[in-house]
């Protein structure tokens, strides 16, 4: 099994007629003015590929969201790959980030996959501009 894609976005939409997927507002960074900050929603999109045609096992692991090293959400994931590829879409709501640094979205399948996408959390300077 191989992880082909791991993307975090505000929303992921799958069209049931065409089976096409749209990712809305892909998260490349998060800018905040203060902490703590609540993130209304995040969707995680992953694509897995079966490397062995005879592989029909069910895979178990976790999808974990971290604010730096602090776990802010964790979901257990279980799936099989009946075709050559399979998509996984997971949605999270009401996440609270408490400090500047990174939001790390990590998928772990023991013995198979341990990969993450790192999203910088940047504190914007809100001080007034001095026009002297």
C-alpha positions as a Python dict, from the first residue, in 0.01 Angstrom:
ca = {
    (1, 'X'): (0, 0, 0),
    (2, 'X'): (120, 349, -84),
    (3, 'X'): (-9, 696, 4),
    (4, 'X'): (-40, 900, -317),
    (5, 'X'): (-193, 1222, -179),
    (6, 'X'): (-249, 1387, 157),
    (7, 'X'): (-411, 1732, 145),
    (8, 'X'): (-588, 1948, 406),
    (9, 'X'): (-851, 2194, 290),
    (10, 'X'): (-1148, 2385, 424),
    (11, 'X'): (-1383, 2152, 239),
    (12, 'X'): (-1381, 1849, 7),
    (13, 'X'): (-1675, 1783, -223),
    (14, 'X'): (-1731, 1457, -411),
    (15, 'X'): (-1981, 1462, -698),
    (16, 'X'): (-2183, 1139, -682),
    (17, 'X'): (-2268, 1148, -1054),
    (18, 'X'): (-1916, 1190, -1192),
    (19, 'X'): (-1716, 1073, -887),
    (20, 'X'): (-1496, 1380, -926),
    (21, 'X'): (-1351, 1552, -621),
    (22, 'X'): (-1311, 1926, -557),
    (23, 'X'): (-1090, 2061, -281),
    (24, 'X'): (-1200, 2405, -160),
    (25, 'X'): (-949, 2643, 2),
    (26, 'X'): (-645, 2416, 31),
    (27, 'X'): (-460, 2499, 353),
    (28, 'X'): (-105, 2616, 283),
    (29, 'X'): (-83, 2828, 596),
    (30, 'X'): (-312, 2960, 869),
    (31, 'X'): (-287, 3328, 965),
    (32, 'X'): (-424, 3431, 1303),
    (33, 'X'): (-438, 3751, 1506),
    (34, 'X'): (-440, 3586, 1849),
    (35, 'X'): (-482, 3266, 2046),
    (36, 'X'): (-670, 3051, 2111),
    (37, 'X'): (-833, 3039, 1767),
    (38, 'X'): (-1116, 2812, 1658),
    (39, 'X'): (-1099, 2658, 1312),
    (40, 'X'): (-1457, 2604, 1196),
    (41, 'X'): (-1387, 2311, 965),
    (42, 'X'): (-1105, 2116, 804),
    (43, 'X'): (-1129, 1829, 561),
    (44, 'X'): (-847, 1584, 497),
    (45, 'X'): (-824, 1413, 158),
    (46, 'X'): (-601, 1110, 108),
    (47, 'X'): (-554, 869, -183),
    (48, 'X'): (-410, 523, -124),
    (49, 'X'): (-287, 283, -392),
    (50, 'X'): (-271, -93, -368),
    (51, 'X'): (73, -213, -475),
    (52, 'X'): (0, -587, -463),
    (53, 'X'): (-301, -714, -664),
    (54, 'X'): (-354, -997, -417),
    (55, 'X'): (-360, -765, -118),
    (56, 'X'): (-712, -764, 30),
    (57, 'X'): (-632, -692, 394),
    (58, 'X'): (-817, -440, 602),
    (59, 'X'): (-583, -164, 713),
    (60, 'X'): (-609, 6, 1051),
    (61, 'X'): (-439, 318, 1172),
    (62, 'X'): (-499, 674, 1276),
    (63, 'X'): (-543, 1022, 1138),
    (64, 'X'): (-414, 1272, 1393),
    (65, 'X'): (-413, 1652, 1397),
    (66, 'X'): (-149, 1825, 1610),
    (67, 'X'): (-93, 2186, 1711),
    (68, 'X'): (286, 2156, 1733),
    (69, 'X'): (326, 1844, 1953),
    (70, 'X'): (-20, 1863, 2117),
    (71, 'X'): (-288, 1627, 1982),
    (72, 'X'): (-602, 1828, 1907),
    (73, 'X'): (-800, 1555, 1728),
    (74, 'X'): (-750, 1188, 1650),
    (75, 'X'): (-960, 946, 1445),
    (76, 'X'): (-910, 575, 1409),
    (77, 'X'): (-929, 471, 1042),
    (78, 'X'): (-1007, 128, 900),
    (79, 'X'): (-1035, 51, 530),
    (80, 'X'): (-955, -196, 255),
    (81, 'X'): (-845, -121, -100),
    (82, 'X'): (-1084, -320, -322),
    (83, 'X'): (-963, -151, -643),
    (84, 'X'): (-623, -16, -747),
    (85, 'X'): (-689, 308, -555),
    (86, 'X'): (-916, 433, -280),
    (87, 'X'): (-994, 783, -152),
    (88, 'X'): (-1044, 878, 210),
    (89, 'X'): (-1217, 1200, 312),
    (90, 'X'): (-1229, 1290, 682),
    (91, 'X'): (-1391, 1601, 823),
    (92, 'X'): (-1318, 1783, 1148),
    (93, 'X'): (-1507, 2071, 1309),
    (94, 'X'): (-1440, 2310, 1593),
    (95, 'X'): (-1066, 2259, 1622),
    (96, 'X'): (-890, 2489, 1867),
    (97, 'X'): (-533, 2603, 1799),
    (98, 'X'): (-362, 2743, 2106),
    (99, 'X'): (-19, 2851, 1984),
    (100, 'X'): (187, 2966, 1687),
    (101, 'X'): (387, 2698, 1505),
    (102, 'X'): (232, 2429, 1287),
    (103, 'X'): (-81, 2229, 1231),
    (104, 'X'): (40, 1877, 1148),
    (105, 'X'): (-200, 1635, 980),
    (106, 'X'): (-55, 1287, 1015),
    (107, 'X'): (-163, 946, 883),
    (108, 'X'): (-18, 640, 1050),
    (109, 'X'): (-75, 282, 935),
    (110, 'X'): (163, 69, 1146),
    (111, 'X'): (431, -92, 935),
    (112, 'X'): (301, 74, 616),
    (113, 'X'): (264, 453, 626),
    (114, 'X'): (372, 735, 855),
    (115, 'X'): (336, 1063, 663),
    (116, 'X'): (223, 1414, 744),
    (117, 'X'): (140, 1745, 587),
    (118, 'X'): (269, 2048, 776),
    (119, 'X'): (68, 2372, 773),
    (120, 'X'): (242, 2677, 927),
    (121, 'X'): (42, 2879, 1180),
    (122, 'X'): (146, 3243, 1149),
    (123, 'X'): (56, 3522, 1392),
    (124, 'X'): (-21, 3837, 1194),
    (125, 'X'): (112, 4165, 1321),
    (126, 'X'): (-192, 4378, 1406),
    (127, 'X'): (-5, 4677, 1544),
    (128, 'X'): (-100, 5007, 1380),
    (129, 'X'): (133, 5135, 1110),
    (130, 'X'): (317, 5445, 1224),
    (131, 'X'): (302, 5713, 953),
    (132, 'X'): (568, 5948, 1093),
}
